Amino acid sequence: MLFYVVREKKSPSKKPLKAVRSPMPKDIIPMSMVSTHEAFNHKDWLFELKWDGFRALAYCDGSDVKLRSKNSQSFNTKFQAIKRELEMINIKLSSTGRLPC
């Protein structure tokens, strides 16, 4: 079994972290998975199972949507339905996730 490990970002103080307005990112390099035979426990780490699919990044600037692979290849054609849905939402965000195959 493979586990995808994500480091949880914690605030140096006890106050919650606040979002900072900044320009839309152009290229984000997502975290790569680490292959292990067992998960370990630590209070500062979160775990999720790795499912088959494609790691994808979505850059949404209103109705201008770009879906990219972790190697910056376009997923706009392969996942047209997802691209259309994001265009209809008309939101500004950049996000990463896994698209099932």
Secondary structure, 3 states (H helix, E strand, C coil): CCEEEEECCCCCCCCCCCCCCCCCCCCCCCCCCECCCCCCCCCCEEEEECCCCEEEEEEEEECEEEEEECCCCECCCCCHHHHHHHHHHCEEEEEEEEECC
